[in-house]
Amino acid sequence: MVSNNQGTAGRFGSRYGNTLRRKVSNIEKSSRAKHKCPFCGKENKVKRQAYGIWKCLSCEKTFVGKAYKPY
């Protein structure tokens, strides 16, 4: 039995190769993680809304950043 420790990329099974599945898993971890707000400074409050668009859940400011990380 093969262990499935690809994280979110485990949904691809054995398709697309190990390197690409690992890259997808790392990107999804960083984009879905919560980050520190540059405006109010609160930890774990910034979430990704869309490609390059981020929003703070505390002060409700919307700002642009990188595609998978806010800064």
C-alpha positions as CSV (number, residue, x, y, z in Angstrom):
1,M,0.0,0.0,0.0
2,V,1.4,3.4,-1.0
3,S,1.0,6.3,1.5
4,N,-0.6,9.4,0.2
5,N,1.3,12.3,1.7
6,Q,0.9,14.8,-1.2
7,G,-1.4,17.0,0.8
8,T,-4.0,18.7,-1.4
9,A,-2.4,17.4,-4.5
10,G,-3.3,13.8,-3.5
11,R,-6.5,14.2,-5.5
12,F,-4.3,13.8,-8.7
13,G,-3.3,10.2,-7.7
14,S,-0.4,9.0,-9.8
15,R,-1.0,11.5,-12.6
16,Y,1.3,14.4,-13.6
17,G,4.4,13.3,-11.8
18,N,5.8,13.7,-8.3
19,T,7.5,17.0,-8.9
20,L,4.5,18.8,-10.3
21,R,2.2,17.4,-7.5
22,R,4.7,18.6,-4.9
23,K,4.8,22.1,-6.4
24,V,1.0,22.3,-6.5
25,S,0.8,21.2,-2.9
26,N,3.3,23.8,-1.8
27,I,1.5,26.6,-3.7
28,E,-1.9,25.6,-2.3
29,K,-0.5,25.5,1.3
30,S,0.9,29.0,1.0
31,S,-2.1,30.5,-0.7
32,R,-4.6,29.0,1.7
33,A,-2.6,29.9,4.8
34,K,-3.5,32.9,6.9
35,H,-1.1,35.8,6.9
36,K,-0.5,39.0,8.9
37,C,-2.4,42.2,7.8
38,P,-0.1,45.1,6.7
39,F,-2.7,47.7,7.8
40,C,-3.9,46.6,11.2
41,G,-1.1,44.2,12.0
42,K,-3.3,41.4,13.3
43,E,-2.0,37.8,12.8
44,N,-3.9,35.1,10.9
45,K,-6.5,37.5,9.4
46,V,-5.6,37.9,5.7
47,K,-7.1,35.5,3.2
48,R,-6.8,35.2,-0.5
49,Q,-9.9,36.4,-2.4
50,A,-8.7,35.8,-6.0
51,Y,-5.6,35.9,-8.1
52,G,-3.5,38.6,-6.4
53,I,-6.4,40.0,-4.3
54,W,-6.2,39.7,-0.6
55,K,-8.6,40.8,2.2
56,C,-8.2,41.3,5.9
57,L,-11.0,39.7,7.9
58,S,-10.5,42.1,10.8
59,C,-10.2,45.6,9.3
60,E,-11.9,44.5,6.0
61,K,-9.3,46.3,3.8
62,T,-8.8,44.8,0.4
63,F,-5.4,45.1,-1.2
64,V,-3.3,43.6,-4.0
65,G,-0.3,41.4,-3.6
66,K,1.5,38.5,-5.2
67,A,-0.5,35.6,-6.7
68,Y,0.0,33.2,-3.8
69,K,1.4,35.4,-1.0
70,P,0.2,38.8,0.0
71,Y,3.7,40.4,0.2
